[in-house]
Amino acid sequence: MEQIYNKLVRDNIPEIIESNGEKPIISILDDNRYKEELEKKLYEEYLEVIDSSYSSRIEELADMLEVISALAKLEDKTLDDVVEVAKEKVKKRGAFDKKIFLEKVISDK
């Protein structure tokens, strides 16, 4: 039996598949394709976060964070760099703690 995945997976997945007595067929991506697949993976993880229940949401958020970390590495940055930029944005624009929903803006201009 053959199951097609055609998606980016974590580094240890091929070994896990082999330990189950199965044979993974893999390829190593070039940088451009890697970036494209990471972006697809980020969207996949986003959907999993949205669909997750309370008990699995943290795990799904952790998966999303791992993809963000890999995307940051492509920019020669770290997850700490991303967090630092996020903190700067909180200082300038605030966070989402107040649950503010902007309905519209009226201008006399």
Contacts in CASP RR format, 6 or more apart in sequence:
PFRMAT RR
TARGET T0000
AUTHOR 0000-0000-0000
METHOD contacts of the structure
MODEL  1
MEQIYNKLVRDNIPEIIESNGEKPIISILDDNRYKEELEKKLYEEYLEVI
DSSYSSRIEELADMLEVISALAKLEDKTLDDVVEVAKEKVKKRGAFDKKI
FLEKVISDK
7 37 0 8 1.000
7 40 0 8 1.000
7 41 0 8 1.000
7 44 0 8 1.000
8 29 0 8 1.000
8 34 0 8 1.000
8 37 0 8 1.000
8 38 0 8 1.000
8 40 0 8 1.000
8 41 0 8 1.000
10 66 0 8 1.000
13 24 0 8 1.000
14 24 0 8 1.000
14 26 0 8 1.000
17 23 0 8 1.000
17 24 0 8 1.000
18 24 0 8 1.000
29 37 0 8 1.000
31 74 0 8 1.000
34 74 0 8 1.000
35 71 0 8 1.000
35 74 0 8 1.000
38 67 0 8 1.000
38 70 0 8 1.000
38 71 0 8 1.000
38 74 0 8 1.000
39 71 0 8 1.000
41 67 0 8 1.000
42 64 0 8 1.000
42 67 0 8 1.000
42 68 0 8 1.000
42 71 0 8 1.000
45 60 0 8 1.000
45 63 0 8 1.000
45 64 0 8 1.000
45 67 0 8 1.000
46 64 0 8 1.000
48 60 0 8 1.000
48 63 0 8 1.000
48 64 0 8 1.000
49 57 0 8 1.000
49 60 0 8 1.000
49 61 0 8 1.000
49 64 0 8 1.000
52 59 0 8 1.000
52 60 0 8 1.000
65 79 0 8 1.000
68 79 0 8 1.000
68 82 0 8 1.000
69 78 0 8 1.000
69 79 0 8 1.000
69 82 0 8 1.000
72 78 0 8 1.000
72 79 0 8 1.000
72 81 0 8 1.000
72 82 0 8 1.000
END
